[in-house]
Amino acid sequence: MQRPEDGSNLACSRSSDKGRTLSPRPPPRAGPSLPRRSPRPLRPPPTVPAPDRPSPSRPSPRPSPLAVSPPRPSPPWPSPQPSPPPRPPRSPAPGPPP
């Protein structure tokens, strides 16, 4: 029982020590905690500021365009198919001239 008490005492002493140093910090922490709640109501307005944050916030959306780029290659495939036929004639054409 004494050991746990010692641990609790140590934790309490540490927390108390940190509490003194953290005592000034708790107010700032409370501030950030409140901003966290405010972000929820600010979420709707952020849509307007979004234009200002487009560059930073768009970096994540940009990946989506990249994902769209892969699908684009799929359409090009059909075009390459018709292109292959012209290629064979081209290779033989240069062959006969020389």
CNS distance restraints for C-alpha pairs under 8 A (distance, minus, plus):
assign (resid   1 and name CA) (resid   5 and name CA) 6.21 0.50 0.50
assign (resid   2 and name CA) (resid   6 and name CA) 5.91 0.50 0.50
assign (resid   3 and name CA) (resid   7 and name CA) 6.10 0.50 0.50
assign (resid   4 and name CA) (resid   8 and name CA) 5.91 0.50 0.50
assign (resid   5 and name CA) (resid   9 and name CA) 5.71 0.50 0.50
assign (resid   6 and name CA) (resid  10 and name CA) 5.81 0.50 0.50
assign (resid   7 and name CA) (resid  11 and name CA) 5.92 0.50 0.50
assign (resid   8 and name CA) (resid  12 and name CA) 5.74 0.50 0.50
assign (resid   9 and name CA) (resid  13 and name CA) 5.69 0.50 0.50
assign (resid  10 and name CA) (resid  14 and name CA) 5.78 0.50 0.50
assign (resid  11 and name CA) (resid  15 and name CA) 5.70 0.50 0.50
assign (resid  12 and name CA) (resid  16 and name CA) 5.64 0.50 0.50
assign (resid  13 and name CA) (resid  17 and name CA) 5.87 0.50 0.50
assign (resid  14 and name CA) (resid  18 and name CA) 5.83 0.50 0.50
assign (resid  14 and name CA) (resid  19 and name CA) 7.93 0.50 0.50
assign (resid  15 and name CA) (resid  19 and name CA) 5.38 0.50 0.50
assign (resid  16 and name CA) (resid  20 and name CA) 6.18 0.50 0.50
assign (resid  17 and name CA) (resid  21 and name CA) 6.64 0.50 0.50
assign (resid  18 and name CA) (resid  22 and name CA) 5.38 0.50 0.50
assign (resid  18 and name CA) (resid  23 and name CA) 7.71 0.50 0.50
assign (resid  19 and name CA) (resid  23 and name CA) 5.10 0.50 0.50
assign (resid  20 and name CA) (resid  24 and name CA) 7.48 0.50 0.50
assign (resid  21 and name CA) (resid  25 and name CA) 7.25 0.50 0.50
assign (resid  22 and name CA) (resid  26 and name CA) 5.92 0.50 0.50
assign (resid  23 and name CA) (resid  27 and name CA) 7.53 0.50 0.50
assign (resid  24 and name CA) (resid  28 and name CA) 7.59 0.50 0.50
assign (resid  25 and name CA) (resid  29 and name CA) 6.25 0.50 0.50
assign (resid  26 and name CA) (resid  30 and name CA) 6.02 0.50 0.50
assign (resid  27 and name CA) (resid  31 and name CA) 6.33 0.50 0.50
assign (resid  28 and name CA) (resid  32 and name CA) 6.49 0.50 0.50
assign (resid  29 and name CA) (resid  33 and name CA) 6.16 0.50 0.50
assign (resid  30 and name CA) (resid  34 and name CA) 6.23 0.50 0.50
assign (resid  31 and name CA) (resid  35 and name CA) 6.36 0.50 0.50
assign (resid  32 and name CA) (resid  36 and name CA) 6.19 0.50 0.50
assign (resid  33 and name CA) (resid  37 and name CA) 6.76 0.50 0.50
assign (resid  34 and name CA) (resid  38 and name CA) 6.30 0.50 0.50
assign (resid  35 and name CA) (resid  39 and name CA) 6.05 0.50 0.50
assign (resid  36 and name CA) (resid  40 and name CA) 7.23 0.50 0.50
assign (resid  37 and name CA) (resid  41 and name CA) 7.57 0.50 0.50
assign (resid  38 and name CA) (resid  42 and name CA) 6.01 0.50 0.50
assign (resid  39 and name CA) (resid  43 and name CA) 5.67 0.50 0.50
assign (resid  40 and name CA) (resid  44 and name CA) 7.89 0.50 0.50
assign (resid  41 and name CA) (resid  45 and name CA) 7.69 0.50 0.50
assign (resid  42 and name CA) (resid  46 and name CA) 5.90 0.50 0.50
assign (resid  43 and name CA) (resid  47 and name CA) 6.86 0.50 0.50
assign (resid  44 and name CA) (resid  48 and name CA) 7.80 0.50 0.50
assign (resid  45 and name CA) (resid  49 and name CA) 6.78 0.50 0.50
assign (resid  46 and name CA) (resid  50 and name CA) 5.50 0.50 0.50
assign (resid  47 and name CA) (resid  51 and name CA) 7.64 0.50 0.50
assign (resid  49 and name CA) (resid  53 and name CA) 6.43 0.50 0.50
assign (resid  50 and name CA) (resid  54 and name CA) 5.48 0.50 0.50
assign (resid  50 and name CA) (resid  57 and name CA) 7.57 0.50 0.50
assign (resid  53 and name CA) (resid  57 and name CA) 5.64 0.50 0.50
assign (resid  53 and name CA) (resid  58 and name CA) 7.73 0.50 0.50
assign (resid  54 and name CA) (resid  58 and name CA) 4.98 0.50 0.50
assign (resid  55 and name CA) (resid  59 and name CA) 6.37 0.50 0.50
assign (resid  57 and name CA) (resid  61 and name CA) 7.30 0.50 0.50
assign (resid  58 and name CA) (resid  62 and name CA) 5.79 0.50 0.50
assign (resid  59 and name CA) (resid  63 and name CA) 7.01 0.50 0.50
assign (resid  60 and name CA) (resid  64 and name CA) 7.48 0.50 0.50
assign (resid  61 and name CA) (resid  65 and name CA) 7.03 0.50 0.50
assign (resid  62 and name CA) (resid  66 and name CA) 6.52 0.50 0.50
assign (resid  63 and name CA) (resid  67 and name CA) 6.24 0.50 0.50
assign (resid  64 and name CA) (resid  68 and name CA) 6.27 0.50 0.50
assign (resid  65 and name CA) (resid  69 and name CA) 6.18 0.50 0.50
assign (resid  66 and name CA) (resid  70 and name CA) 6.82 0.50 0.50
assign (resid  67 and name CA) (resid  71 and name CA) 7.16 0.50 0.50
assign (resid  68 and name CA) (resid  72 and name CA) 6.57 0.50 0.50
assign (resid  69 and name CA) (resid  73 and name CA) 6.87 0.50 0.50
assign (resid  70 and name CA) (resid  74 and name CA) 7.17 0.50 0.50
assign (resid  71 and name CA) (resid  75 and name CA) 7.28 0.50 0.50
assign (resid  72 and name CA) (resid  76 and name CA) 6.73 0.50 0.50
assign (resid  73 and name CA) (resid  77 and name CA) 6.45 0.50 0.50
assign (resid  74 and name CA) (resid  78 and name CA) 7.67 0.50 0.50
assign (resid  75 and name CA) (resid  79 and name CA) 7.38 0.50 0.50
assign (resid  76 and name CA) (resid  80 and name CA) 6.34 0.50 0.50
assign (resid  77 and name CA) (resid  81 and name CA) 6.48 0.50 0.50
assign (resid  78 and name CA) (resid  82 and name CA) 7.15 0.50 0.50
assign (resid  79 and name CA) (resid  83 and name CA) 6.43 0.50 0.50
assign (resid  80 and name CA) (resid  84 and name CA) 6.27 0.50 0.50
assign (resid  81 and name CA) (resid  85 and name CA) 7.46 0.50 0.50
assign (resid  82 and name CA) (resid  86 and name CA) 7.34 0.50 0.50
assign (resid  83 and name CA) (resid  87 and name CA) 6.46 0.50 0.50
assign (resid  84 and name CA) (resid  88 and name CA) 6.70 0.50 0.50
assign (resid  85 and name CA) (resid  89 and name CA) 7.00 0.50 0.50
assign (resid  86 and name CA) (resid  90 and name CA) 6.26 0.50 0.50
assign (resid  87 and name CA) (resid  91 and name CA) 6.36 0.50 0.50
assign (resid  88 and name CA) (resid  92 and name CA) 6.55 0.50 0.50
assign (resid  89 and name CA) (resid  93 and name CA) 5.90 0.50 0.50
assign (resid  90 and name CA) (resid  94 and name CA) 6.45 0.50 0.50
assign (resid  91 and name CA) (resid  95 and name CA) 6.44 0.50 0.50
assign (resid  92 and name CA) (resid  96 and name CA) 6.51 0.50 0.50
assign (resid  93 and name CA) (resid  97 and name CA) 6.90 0.50 0.50
assign (resid  94 and name CA) (resid  98 and name CA) 6.92 0.50 0.50
